[in-house]
Amino acid sequence: QVQLTESGGGSVQTGESLRLSCAASRGTHAILAAGWYRQPPGKEREYVAFITSRDTRNYTTSVEGRFTISRDYAKNTVFLQMNSLEPEDTAVYYCNLYIAATPSTPPRDYWGKGTQVTVSS
């Protein structure tokens, strides 16, 4: 069973940076695609960023130019570099990885448990 471990959340001031990590456990054959989502207080979960196996990236408009999604193939880890953070970025951040556990296993979605990001003004 693949497990995801998120880290890097915390409390920062407006304008500061954080780097979130999402590591897939051993036994992950390939991460085919990955995304980050967030759930602000009292709101629904929303899309933040996405990266494909060919490193094509996409971002929601509100984070374009401030956030960067990337991946380390060797370590089966996906990152979200968040710069120029704003109070509106306060949320629980979740990673979502589309993983093939083995070469013969159909890929499926896996979710992290979430990491809290709090930005104060």
Secondary structure, 3 states (H helix, E strand, C coil): CCCEEEECCEEEECCCCEEEEEEECCCCCEEEEEEEEEECCCCCCEEEEEEECCCCEEECHHHCCCEEEEEECCCCEEEEEECCCCHHHCEEEEEEEEEECCCCCCCEEEECCCEEEEEEC
